[in-house]
Amino acid sequence: MPTEIDLAAATARLAGVARQTPVLRSRLLDETLGAEIHLKAEHLQHTGAFKFRGAFNAIAALDSDIRARGIVTYSSGNHAQAVARAAQIFRVPATVVMPNDAPSSKRQATESYGATIVTYDRFRERREDIAESILSEQHFTLIPPFDHPDVIAGQSTCARELFETSGPLDQLIVSVGGGGLISGSALAAHEVNPRCRIVGVEPESGNDVQLSLQQGRIVEIDVPDTIADGQQTTSPGKHTFAVMQQHVDEIVTVTDDQILDGVDYLFRFQKQVAEPSGACALAAILANKINVAGSRVGVIISGGNISPERFFELMEPRWKK
Amino acid sequence: MPTEIDLAAATARLAGVARQTPVLRSRLLDETLGAEIHLKAEHLQHTGAFKFRGAFNAIAALDSDIRARGIVTYSSGNHAQAVARAAQIFRVPATVVMPNDAPSSKRQATESYGATIVTYDRFRERREDIAESILSEQHFTLIPPFDHPDVIAGQSTCARELFETSGPLDQLIVSVGGGGLISGSALAAHEVNPRCRIVGVEPESGNDVQLSLQQGRIVEIDVPDTIADGQQTTSPGKHTFAVMQQHVDEIVTVTDDQILDGVDYLFRFQKQVAEPSGACALAAILANKINVAGSRVGVIISGGNISPERFFELMEPRWKK
């Protein structure tokens, strides 16, 4: 579990490097919910998601000679772009293992940060095996997408900023994939706002964390069928599970349709483009899955990486005249 | 022309009332243009556009007994919502004269702030006549959409905030309808950043301000055929023309297609939803209509009020798979 020193180090490393993302307010949202909602616009972070914080921190924490040999990760999503950009800042090589059917927009974005892409056939090969072989052959360092103390410590800086900007909150609502963001958020709250309830939100079909916390052990599920591609994880990590067991108060789930309600709301009333996983936390309060009445609530909009074409495809049934 | 005292009064009246909207940065945009671009996200202002500043300031400047009798304005767009909301804050009645074929979303938004809507047939009646008859019968005060010193002074606070946040700029790019925002911006620059070039952007088919400044007199054109509905004005106002003649350096124009490039860019890379007029200033620099290389440039994203249905209609030809 990341220590207080790890968290402080992450805060120092990211100061002036990560964007201090704005906190958006909405009179309409407050009136509708009878609450005070503080939307942390983390989709405006570098590379379009909170992932930059964890990736940069973990790479910054390496010894410089180790870092110089190169970084490797596996991800087809926001973590890939985050690692690629962080490695670019340190001018060290990055290799990203990605399925050969990953969306070309995500591949292009990752390549635009100078990373080398290694593709694999996800029906015949395991990405961990590919990454392992690169690691052993080339002496690269693996930066995993969530299950790493320095990744978690990096993610903690998002909630810390929110508490600094908005003051003490009664509840903090966070979307949950592998648990990196909520683990970091919970640790930040534990330090600076210990009375804040920490609530995680998973897609209904991908409730591996909810099941794991209920059963008190890491539960593995099949790859979830959900539009929330940032939350298609099959189980929490060892580190994130330990933090969540201790510090997370509740996990709720939302349907894909409720997630799209969140995306719709953010577009319509907040003028923000969120990807489905990025709108997941807001979706839970719009769907009354969490009792927020009368409380000061933080909600992290965790990512905005969605191509206009995919956005159009998802929203067309609602918005087409 | 608004005086320095008018500007200072507007700043004081709007402090803590208008949102201090964020300034967004983009590494990609800076690299693409070889410039330092500061996007003032004024579409995140109350009621979704800069118009709130001018409307609130003009209403706040009235004697309280005059204000209490009520406010009237004519607008089918962002100024209508701004006046309605500002009047609601002061708990005074507002009447908005709107064509009977105005988009229902704009009508609903205006009504949601408690205003009374009076409709007219724009093919048979003049909105000024309707407003006049309301004024004379009911002793309301007219708050026009742009041609009023206190409206201009209110709009000046947007650029003032940008200079405060971003420091001195070499150029400030502003979309131009009736000239309220650019007049306010130019006056703010004149006070705090006098070396800043002020550049206005009009839709190609609605270049009434460009023509007026070229000819040195107020030119009236037909209602422009453009998607930029916030800029369908037919001539600048007397006050705004006077300010622009003295303080605006250049007016450039963009096509509707270039405006949509701006909307597209803001969606794709900044995760922001702008209405066409709101993306007009950015569109001009993306289309290389203004030489920005090597300079520090402010760009105001002036509004975000567009229904998802209309947004999709406009973007479908580009984004539909």
Interface residues (C-beta under 8 A of the other chain):
Chain A: R19 P22 L24 R25 R27 H43 L44 H46 G48 D264 F267 R268 Q270 K271 Q272 V273 A274 G304 S307 P308 E309 F311 F312 E313 M315 E316 R318 W319 K320 K321
Chain B: R19 P22 L24 R25 R27 H43 L44 H46 G48 D264 F267 R268 Q270 K271 Q272 V273 A274 G304 S307 P308 E309 F311 F312 E313 M315 E316 R318 W319 K320 K321
